[in-house]
Amino acid sequence: MASSIELESSRGTFDAIYQRRAVRSFTTEPVTEATVRRLLDAAVHAPTAMHLEPWAFVVIQDRAALRRYSDQAKVIAQGEATTHRDLLKAPTLAASASEHLRLLSGPSFDIFHGAGTLILICAKPLGSFATADCWLAAENLMLAGCALGLGTCCIGYAVPVLNAPDVKRELGIPEDVTAVAPIIVGVPQGPVPGVPRRPPEILRWVR
């Protein structure tokens, strides 16, 4: 895989932007430490308010741990879905909400989609833009992954469990640091079709 990754690195910036996909199907090929470090280096070159660089990272490549966190996250997500059951009945949400609930109740469903690497971007309490900075770092990381021929996907379901006090202690995340962006990384099983996007909505163009 190393040679193919190097070949993919010649993609231009716009190629990576338009070809990035949310990948949810991976081969069993591992992501090497060198590749993870390369992604992290791309992440920390994101814009950061006042140059505070409020991000910190956790890398999880233990599949048993990922499975455990997935199971815990599903329990939390099902509870939240039950709490907000009335909201999920809205016509625009009913079909997707029903599908999500079905997936979450399945014992074999893995919120990390079989990926062997999870990179968690955490925010230190350094100013009011710390979370925004971390999301900018997340985008850098995902675009870099695309440029290297890797697949990535941000897993929102994982946020609550990764912020649970016992899990934070297990992962060495200080109490005042917040898990913001859990991103799975792996070698895609195949191409992922693009999803059409609406044209930019320009409210006003002041000249």
N, C-alpha and C positions, 0 to 999 in steps of 0.2 A: 504493500500500500504506500510505502514511503515515496517511491518513484512517481506514482500516479498523483500523490498529493503535490509534489513539486511541480508536475506538469500543470495542475489545475491552478497553481498560484499565479499564473500569468494572466488570469482574468482581470479585466479592468474594473474600476469602481462601479460604473453603471451596470456592467454585466452582473456583478455580485448583487447589486440592489434589486435588479429585475428578476434574477434567477433564484434568489433566496426563497425557500419554501419552509413551511412547518412540516417537518418530517416525523412520521410516527411509525416507521417500519425500518428496522436496521438488521444488518448482518451481525454475526457473532464476532467479527474482527474487532480487536480492542483498539482503543485510542491510546497512543503511546504517551509517555510522560513528556517527551519533547514536543509533541503536538499540543498537549494541554498547555504547556508553558508558553507556546507561541500564541495560542488563543488568549491567554491571560495578558500577555504583553500587548496584544492588540486592544484588549479591553481597557487597559489603564492609559491608553492614548486618547481616550474620549475627552470631550470638553468637560471641565469641572469648575464650578463657581468658586471664585476667589482662590483657585488653585489648591483647594483643600483636599482633593483626592480622598473622599470619604469612604471609598469602597474597600472591602476585604472579601476574601474568597474561601469557599470550602469546596474541595473536590472529593466526590464519593465514587469509587469504582468497586466497591464491595457489593456484589449482587444480592447477597442475603440481606444486607442493610437496606438496600433500595427496595427490596420486596417488602420488608417490614414497614418502612415508611409509607409505601404505597397502600398497604392494608390499613394503616392508621389513618392516612389521609382520606381514604374512602369512607371510613366510619364518620369522620368529622363532616365530610361533604354531604353524606346522606342525612345527617342530623340537621345541617343548615338548610338542605332542600325541604325537609319536613317543616322546619320552623317558618320558611317562607313559601309554603305550599300555595297560598292564595295568589302571590305574585306570579308564580310559575304557570298559573292558569291563563295568563294573558294570551290572546290569540297569536301574537307574534312570537311568543316564547314556548307555547304549549308543546309543539312537536319536538323542538330541540331539547327542552327540559325533560320531556318524557324519555327521550333517547339517553340523555345523560344519567338519569336515575336508573334506567335499565342497566347501563354499563357499570355504574357504581355498585349495584347490588350483585354483580357477577363475581364469584370468587376468583376466577381466572384473570379478570381484567387488571392490567398493570398500568397505573397512571403514567409510568415512565416508558411505556411502550417497548419494553425489552431492551432499552438502551443500557449499555454497560458503564456509562459515564454521566454523572450529574455535576454540573458546575453551578454552585450557588453563590450569587452575588449578594453581599450583605452591606448594609449602610451603617457607618459609624455615626454617632450623634454630633455631626460637625456642620451645623447650619441648616437653614430651612430648605436648601436645595439638595440635600444629601440623597434623597430618594430619586430625584430627577437625574442626578449625576449617575447613579447606579443603573438607571434604565438606558442612559446614553452609553454606558460601558457595555450593557447587555447587547445593544444593537451593534456596536463595534465587534463584539465577540461573535455574534451570529453571522455578520457579513464576512468576517475573517474565516469562519467555518465554511461558509459557502465557497469562498475563494479557494479553499484547500480541498474542495470536493467532499466535504463532510455535511451531514444533515444535523439540524438543530431544531429545538422546539421549546418554547417557554411553557412551563407546567404550572399554571395558576393553582390547581388543586393541591399542590405540595406546600404552598406558602403557610397555611395554618399549622400543619404538623411540624414544619421546620422552625417555626417560632414557638413551639411548645417548650416550656422551661426544661423538661427532662431531655428533650432532643437537643436543645441548644447546649446543655451541659455535655452531652455525649459527643457533640461535634466541636466542642471547644469554642463556641460562640459566646462572647461576653453578654451579660444581662442587658446592657445598654445598646447592644448592636442588634439590628433588625434584619432578618432574612427578607430579601426583596424579590430577587429574580432567579428562580431555579430553572436552569437550562440544560436539557439533555443533549448529548453529543454522541454521534456515532457514524458509521459508514452506512449510507442509505442502501436499502435492498434494490432500489430501482428509481427511475425518474418519478417525480411528483408533479402532476399537472398544475398549472397556475390557476389562481382564482381571480376572476375579473374584478377590477376595482373601478369604482365610480370616478369620473373626472374630479379634479380638485374643485371644491365649492369655494368660490371667491366671494366673500361678502361685500368687499369694496376694494377697488384699486385706486389709491389716491395718487395723483400725478401732480 
